[in-house]
Amino acid sequence: MKVKFITATALVMAISITGASAQKVIHHHAAHQQARIEQGVQSGELTKGETKHLENKEKAVHQEVKIAKADGKITNAERKDIRQDQRQTSRAIYREKHNGRVRH
């Protein structure tokens, strides 16, 4: 009985820690992508239109995170969807920064 209680407690703690660390990872990726966009603007690699396009993509991901957090917990399905959107945005940032267009 005592072993089951300890195991159950450890499992609940692991799930809680995993949820909190997943939110940190999502936030870290968003901050990193924003820094990449800002660097592209400063270096001239991104045009105004490209910057606006990427900012809108970031805004959509942020809104998705906000909706997912509304019920107090980001589920695994929501987390997976958010990470997929973040990866797509990351690829878009790379493509826009390396497409040869420069801001004048």
N, C-alpha and C positions, 0 to 999 in steps of 0.2 A: 504494500500500500504506500509506504513512504517513498519507495523507488519510483512508483508511478507519479506521485505528486511532484517529486523533484524533476522527473523527465518532462512532465507537462509544463512546469514552471519554466524550465530551460527552453522549451520549444516556444512558449509565448514570448519570452524575452528575446529570443533569436528573431522571431517574426517582427517584433517591435523595432529592434535595431535595424533589421533589413529595410523596413519601410522608411525609417528616418534617413538611413544612408542613401537610399534610392532617391529621396527628394534632394539630398545634397548633390548627388551626381547630376540630376536634371538641372539644378541651379548652376552648378559648375560649368556644364556644357553650354548653357545659355549665356553665361558671362563670357566664356571663352569665344563663342561665336560673335558676340557683340564687339569684343576687342578686335577680332579679325576684320570685321566690317570697318571699324574705326581706323585700323591700320591701312586698309585698302583706300579709304577716303584720303588719309594723310599722304599716302605715297602716290596718289593719282591713278591707281590701278582701277578704281571704280568711278564710273560716271555718275552724274546725279540720278539718272533714271535707274541705273543698276542699284545704287544705294537705296533708293526708295523701294524698289522691288524686294530687296533683301530685308529691309526694315519691316516691310509688310509681312513677309514670311515669319520673321522673328516675333512680330506682334501676334500673329495667328497662333504660333506655338505657345506663347505666353498666355494667351486667352484660353487655350486648351488646358494648360496646367491649372489655371485659375478655376475653370469649371470642374476639373477632376478633383481639386482640393475642396470644393464647395461642400461635399458631404463629410469632410473630415479625414478622408483616407483615399490615397491613390491606389486603385486596385492594380493587380498584375496586368490586366488587359489594357487599362488606361496607361500604365507605365510603358508597356510595349508600344502602344500607339504613339505616345509622346516621343519615345526614343527614335522610332521610325521617322517621324516628322523632323526631329532634330538632325538625323543623319541626312535626310533629303536637303534640308537647309544648308548643312555643312557642304554637301556636294555642290549646291548652287553657289555658295560663296566662293568655292574654289574655281568653278567654271567662270563666274563673272570676273574674278580677279585675274584670270589667266587667258582671257579671250582676245587680248591684244588691243582692246579699246582703252584709251586713256582720257582723263579729264583734262580739258585745256584751261 
